[in-house]
Amino acid sequence: MLETISGITLTDEYWDCDCPDDGFEYIKPASLSCCDKCGALQEDQPSAHLNEVIAAGLPVNSEPGTE
C-alpha cells in the first residue's frame, strides 16, 4: 500500500532501519522484522520513501495512486 504524507509517498512493502545512508542498505523488505546490522525493529521504524525504493532498484508491487 502507498501512503502520501506531506508530499512524500511511502510504501509499506519496505521500511527504513537505522543503518547509515550508504547505498540504500537502510531499506529493508517488510518480510524482515529486524535489521541484523543495527538491530532496529520494523515496528518502530518508518515505511520507506517510494522514490528511494525505486532508486535502489527494488521491486514495488503497489501502483502509484493506490493509497
VENQUIDA-V649802 format. One line per field, one symbol per residue. phi: phi as a letter, one per 40 degrees, with the letter a starting at -180 (. if undefined). psi: psi as a letter, one per 20 degrees, with the letter a starting at -180 (. if undefined). A space follows every 10 residues. Layout:
# VENQUIDA-V649802
phi: ???
psi: ???
This chain:
# VENQUIDA-V649802
phi: .babbfgbcb bccabbcccd cbggcccbcc cbcacccbgc cdcbbccccd ccccccgccb cccdgbc
psi: qqpppljppq pjirrpajqq mnkjiioqqh ioippigijq pgiiqqqqpg hhgghikqqp hqppjl.
